Amino acid sequence: MKINWGNGILIAFILFIGFILFFVIKVTTDKTYDYNLVSEEYYQDELKYQDEIDKYSNAKEAGIALKFEKTPEGIEISFPDKYQTENIKGNVSLYRPSNQRLDTDIPFVLSNTTSLLIPDNKLVSGRWDIKVSWRENKEEYLYKKEFTY
């Protein structure tokens, strides 16, 4: 059989299609390439989003800026010194965009300190989206930060 231009183009086209099909099948069947929504209850969370916007606006209007610092023990989140720490109760949400299994929520109550430590054993190196929501004297606040650990 003699290979001419027409046969060469046909063979190259068939090999290219086979190459693409191989990767499509590999990505759809391999569990390491499994992509999920941000939340399982996506629509219910969307209805609650206005509350999150209100909490974020409260923190912005009050001029609250939390300080995030990487330490050998983990991430230290510092509240401004002007707050009464015995009245602060809240939750820290750690969201890892690349791996849903690493997402976690940590409830906290501040007592006699203005800082909170997220332990190193809960974190892996890379980018984290951190949301700190708290209540102080019947007012709710939310602070968001992208942090690279």
C-alpha positions as CSV (number, residue, x, y, z in Angstrom):
1,M,0.0,0.0,0.0
2,K,1.3,3.4,-1.0
3,I,0.8,6.3,1.4
4,N,-0.1,9.5,-0.4
5,W,-1.3,12.9,0.9
6,G,-4.9,11.8,1.2
7,N,-4.1,8.7,3.1
8,G,-1.6,10.6,5.4
9,I,-4.2,13.2,6.2
10,L,-6.8,10.5,7.0
11,I,-4.4,8.6,9.2
12,A,-3.4,11.8,11.1
13,F,-7.1,12.7,11.5
14,I,-8.0,9.3,12.9
15,L,-5.0,9.4,15.3
16,F,-6.0,12.8,16.5
17,I,-9.6,11.8,17.2
18,G,-8.3,8.7,19.0
19,F,-6.0,10.8,21.1
20,I,-8.9,13.2,22.1
21,L,-11.3,10.3,22.9
22,F,-8.6,8.7,25.1
23,F,-8.3,11.8,27.3
24,V,-12.1,12.4,27.4
25,I,-12.7,8.8,28.6
26,K,-9.8,9.1,31.1
27,V,-11.1,12.3,32.6
28,T,-14.7,11.2,32.9
29,T,-13.9,7.8,34.5
30,D,-11.0,8.8,36.8
31,K,-12.2,9.8,40.3
32,T,-9.2,12.1,40.8
33,Y,-10.7,14.5,38.2
34,D,-14.1,14.6,40.0
35,Y,-15.4,18.2,40.2
36,N,-18.2,19.1,42.5
37,L,-20.3,22.2,43.1
38,V,-19.2,24.5,45.8
39,S,-22.0,23.3,48.0
40,E,-24.4,20.3,47.9
41,E,-27.3,22.5,48.9
42,Y,-26.6,25.2,46.3
43,Y,-30.1,26.6,45.9
44,Q,-30.8,26.8,49.6
45,D,-27.4,28.5,50.2
46,E,-28.3,31.0,47.5
47,L,-31.4,32.0,49.4
48,K,-29.3,32.7,52.5
49,Y,-26.8,34.8,50.6
50,Q,-28.5,38.1,51.4
51,D,-27.8,37.5,55.1
52,E,-24.1,37.1,54.2
53,I,-24.1,40.4,52.2
54,D,-25.7,42.2,55.2
55,K,-23.1,40.8,57.6
56,Y,-20.3,41.8,55.3
57,S,-21.7,45.3,54.9
58,N,-21.9,45.6,58.7
59,A,-18.2,44.8,59.0
60,K,-17.3,47.2,56.3
61,E,-19.4,50.1,57.7
62,A,-17.9,49.5,61.1
63,G,-14.3,49.6,59.6
64,I,-13.4,46.2,61.0
65,A,-10.3,44.7,59.5
66,L,-9.1,41.5,60.9
67,K,-5.4,40.7,60.7
68,F,-4.2,37.3,59.4
69,E,-0.7,36.1,60.1
70,K,1.1,32.9,59.3
71,T,2.8,31.4,62.4
72,P,4.6,28.1,63.0
73,E,1.5,26.9,64.9
74,G,-1.0,27.8,62.1
75,I,-2.9,31.0,61.1
76,E,-3.5,33.6,63.8
77,I,-6.5,35.8,63.2
78,S,-6.4,39.0,65.3
79,F,-9.5,41.1,66.1
80,P,-9.1,44.8,66.7
81,D,-8.2,45.6,70.3
82,K,-11.3,47.9,70.8
83,Y,-13.7,44.9,70.9
84,Q,-15.0,43.3,74.1
85,T,-13.7,39.8,73.6
86,E,-16.1,38.1,76.0
87,N,-19.0,39.0,73.8
88,I,-17.6,37.6,70.5
89,K,-18.9,34.2,69.3
90,G,-18.6,33.0,65.8
91,N,-17.4,30.6,63.2
92,V,-14.4,30.3,60.9
93,S,-15.1,28.7,57.5
94,L,-12.0,27.4,55.7
95,Y,-12.7,26.7,52.0
96,R,-10.1,25.0,49.8
97,P,-10.9,25.7,46.1
98,S,-8.9,22.7,44.9
99,N,-10.1,20.1,47.3
100,Q,-13.6,19.9,48.8
101,R,-12.5,17.3,51.4
102,L,-10.3,19.9,53.1
103,D,-13.2,22.4,53.8
104,T,-14.0,22.8,57.4
105,D,-15.9,25.0,59.8
106,I,-14.5,25.9,63.2
107,P,-16.7,27.5,65.9
108,F,-15.1,29.8,68.4
109,V,-15.7,31.9,71.4
110,L,-13.1,34.6,72.4
111,S,-12.4,35.0,76.0
112,N,-9.6,37.3,77.4
113,T,-7.9,37.5,74.1
114,T,-8.3,39.3,70.8
115,S,-6.8,36.6,68.6
116,L,-7.8,33.2,67.3
117,L,-5.4,30.4,66.2
118,I,-6.3,27.9,63.4
119,P,-4.0,25.0,64.1
120,D,-1.4,23.8,61.6
121,N,-2.9,20.3,61.5
122,K,-6.1,21.6,59.8
123,L,-4.2,23.3,57.0
124,V,-2.1,22.2,54.0
125,S,0.0,24.5,51.9
126,G,-1.8,26.5,49.2
127,R,-4.6,29.0,48.8
128,W,-7.5,29.2,51.2
129,D,-10.7,31.3,51.2
130,I,-11.4,32.1,54.8
131,K,-14.7,33.5,56.1
132,V,-14.9,34.7,59.7
133,S,-18.4,35.4,60.9
134,W,-19.2,36.5,64.4
135,R,-21.8,38.1,66.6
136,E,-21.1,40.8,69.0
137,N,-23.9,42.5,71.1
138,K,-26.7,41.4,68.8
139,E,-24.9,42.6,65.7
140,E,-23.5,40.1,63.1
141,Y,-20.4,40.6,61.0
142,L,-18.5,38.8,58.3
143,Y,-15.0,39.2,57.1
144,K,-13.6,37.4,54.0
145,K,-10.0,36.9,53.1
146,E,-8.0,34.9,50.5
147,F,-4.9,33.5,52.3
148,T,-2.0,31.5,51.0
149,Y,-0.6,29.2,53.7
